[in-house]
Amino acid sequence: MDTKPPPPVLEFARLTGRLVELRPHAPSDAAALFPLVHKQAAVTDMLIWNGPDASEDLERLFSAWPSKDPALAEPGALGGGLDYFFTIHGLAAGQPVGHCGIRFTETPGMANLGYWMGERFWGGGLCTEAVSLLTWLALETLQAPAVEALCLARNLGSQRVLEKNGFIRDTSFEPETPRHGSASAPDDANPCELRYVLARSTYQPPEGLPVSAEIRIAPSLMS
């Protein structure tokens, strides 16, 4: 008889660092995040995404947490087979500065990280800390065996963020097709992507992070 406990499923998570706080995204975040991504080529060109056309697009996107219907999740799937997305709040700025998430529906048996931040908040370590908190949640709480993140070859900033967090580039990775949604990509987008991976077996939790964590694990959604 298999007595292995089911993988954790988040009911709620709020992670606070020294520079940022990750909170489950909510429709009320859309108004602050919309101007940071709408027609902001510096951001969207790195995501292979044209961005939202209206604040209401983000409101709809942020209306559910987790983002997948629990009834559709497979029993025993990592993270409950759900995707968890967060608004990145800048503690000094006192406002949302970006968006990030952990997908368990992207690569079987692995957590997939994604993130973006408004251009005016680049360069201050906020994105690096946000990825650190997200990685901690995926590996320490949700017990993913490894996390991956994809970025464009020209996105040197994202590569530095991942390397600072201990991610190693998978030099054997050669995607047959772009992993980003081509339907929403700019016409002149270059789909070349790099893959970075961090295994739980080699992960070293960051000293002093998170500063605080409020986490609630949900009862089994498959029972």
C-alpha positions in Angstrom: 0.0 0.0 0.0 1.4 3.4 -1.0 1.5 5.6 2.0 3.4 8.5 0.3 1.7 11.8 1.2 0.1 13.7 -1.7 2.1 16.6 -3.0 1.3 20.0 -1.3 -1.4 22.2 -2.8 -1.3 25.8 -2.0 -4.5 27.5 -0.6 -2.6 30.7 0.0 1.0 32.0 0.0 2.5 35.4 0.8 6.3 35.7 0.8 8.1 38.7 2.0 11.7 39.5 1.3 13.9 42.5 1.9 12.9 44.3 -1.3 9.7 42.7 -2.6 6.6 40.8 -1.4 4.9 38.1 -3.5 1.1 38.0 -3.1 -1.4 36.0 -5.1 -2.5 38.1 -8.0 -5.9 39.7 -7.8 -8.0 41.8 -10.3 -7.3 44.9 -8.2 -3.6 44.6 -9.2 -4.4 45.2 -12.9 -4.7 49.0 -12.8 -1.1 49.3 -11.4 0.4 46.6 -13.6 -1.2 47.6 -16.9 0.9 50.7 -17.6 4.1 48.7 -16.8 3.4 46.3 -19.6 1.0 47.9 -22.1 3.0 49.0 -25.2 6.2 48.6 -23.2 8.5 47.0 -25.8 11.4 46.7 -23.4 9.3 44.3 -21.4 7.1 42.5 -23.9 9.9 41.9 -26.4 11.7 39.9 -23.8 8.6 37.9 -23.2 7.6 37.2 -26.8 4.2 38.8 -25.9 2.4 41.8 -27.3 1.0 42.6 -23.9 -2.6 43.3 -22.8 -4.8 45.6 -24.9 -6.7 46.8 -21.9 -6.6 46.7 -18.1 -9.6 44.5 -18.3 -7.5 41.8 -19.9 -5.3 41.6 -16.9 -8.3 41.7 -14.6 -9.6 38.6 -16.3 -6.2 36.9 -16.1 -5.9 37.7 -12.4 -9.4 36.6 -11.5 -8.5 33.0 -10.5 -5.9 31.7 -8.1 -4.6 29.0 -8.7 -5.1 29.5 -12.4 -6.3 26.0 -13.2 -9.6 24.4 -12.2 -8.6 22.0 -9.3 -11.2 19.5 -10.7 -9.0 19.2 -13.8 -5.8 18.5 -11.9 -4.4 15.0 -12.1 -4.1 13.1 -8.8 -0.5 13.1 -7.4 0.7 15.8 -9.8 3.4 18.1 -8.6 1.9 21.2 -7.0 -1.5 19.7 -7.3 -1.1 20.1 -11.1 -1.9 23.8 -10.7 -0.3 27.1 -11.7 0.3 29.7 -9.0 0.8 33.3 -10.1 1.8 36.3 -7.9 2.0 40.0 -8.1 5.4 41.4 -7.2 5.0 44.3 -4.8 8.0 46.6 -4.3 8.4 47.4 -0.7 10.1 50.7 -1.2 7.9 51.7 -4.1 4.7 50.7 -2.2 3.1 49.4 -5.3 3.0 46.4 -7.7 6.1 46.3 -9.9 5.7 43.1 -11.8 4.2 39.6 -12.1 5.6 36.1 -11.6 4.5 32.5 -11.3 5.1 28.8 -10.9 3.6 26.5 -13.6 3.2 22.9 -12.9 1.3 22.4 -16.2 4.3 23.3 -18.4 6.9 20.5 -18.1 5.9 17.1 -16.6 7.6 16.4 -13.3 9.1 19.9 -13.0 8.2 23.4 -11.9 8.4 26.2 -14.5 9.1 29.8 -13.5 8.0 32.9 -15.3 8.4 36.5 -14.4 8.3 40.1 -15.7 8.9 43.5 -14.1 8.3 47.1 -15.2 11.3 48.6 -16.9 11.7 51.5 -14.4 12.2 48.9 -11.6 15.0 47.0 -13.3 18.5 47.0 -11.9 17.7 47.3 -8.2 17.7 43.6 -7.3 13.9 43.3 -7.1 13.6 40.7 -9.9 16.5 38.7 -8.5 14.8 38.6 -5.0 11.4 37.8 -6.5 12.9 34.8 -8.4 14.7 33.7 -5.2 11.4 33.7 -3.3 9.6 31.9 -6.1 12.3 29.3 -6.3 12.2 28.7 -2.5 8.4 28.2 -2.7 8.7 25.7 -5.6 11.5 23.6 -4.0 11.0 23.9 -0.3 7.3 24.1 0.0 5.9 22.5 -3.1 8.6 19.9 -3.2 9.4 20.1 -6.9 12.4 18.0 -7.8 13.7 20.8 -10.0 12.7 24.1 -11.4 13.3 25.4 -15.0 13.1 28.8 -16.5 13.2 29.8 -20.2 14.5 33.1 -21.6 15.6 34.6 -24.9 19.3 34.5 -25.8 19.2 38.3 -26.0 17.7 38.7 -22.6 20.9 39.1 -20.7 19.2 40.6 -17.6 17.0 37.5 -17.1 20.0 35.3 -17.5 21.9 37.2 -14.8 18.9 36.9 -12.5 18.8 33.1 -12.9 22.5 32.7 -12.5 22.5 34.7 -9.3 19.9 32.3 -8.0 22.0 29.2 -8.8 20.4 28.2 -12.0 22.6 26.4 -14.6 22.1 26.7 -18.3 21.1 23.5 -20.0 23.4 23.6 -23.0 21.8 20.5 -24.5 18.4 22.2 -24.8 17.2 22.7 -28.4 13.5 23.3 -28.5 11.9 21.9 -31.7 9.3 24.7 -31.5 9.1 27.9 -29.5 7.7 27.4 -26.0 6.1 30.8 -25.9 2.7 31.3 -27.4 3.4 32.3 -31.0 -0.1 33.6 -31.5 0.6 36.5 -29.1 4.2 37.1 -30.3 5.3 40.3 -32.1 5.7 39.7 -35.8 9.4 40.2 -35.8 10.0 38.2 -32.6 13.1 36.0 -32.5 11.9 32.7 -30.8 15.4 31.5 -29.8 15.3 30.4 -26.2 17.6 29.2 -23.5 16.7 26.9 -20.7 18.0 27.2 -17.1 17.5 24.5 -14.4 18.0 24.2 -10.7 17.6 20.8 -9.0 16.5 20.5 -5.4 19.4 18.2 -4.7 21.8 21.1 -5.4 19.7 23.9 -4.1 21.0 26.1 -1.3 18.2 28.2 0.3 19.1 31.9 0.4 20.3 33.1 3.8 17.6 35.2 5.5 15.0 34.7 2.8 12.1 34.7 3.0 12.0 37.3 5.8 8.5 36.0 6.5 6.2 33.5 4.8 2.4 33.0 5.2 1.6 29.7 3.6 -1.6 27.6 3.8 -1.7 24.1 2.4 -5.1 23.0 1.2 -6.7 19.7 2.0 -6.3 17.2 -0.8 -8.3 18.3 -3.8 -8.5 14.8 -5.1 -10.2 13.3 -2.0 
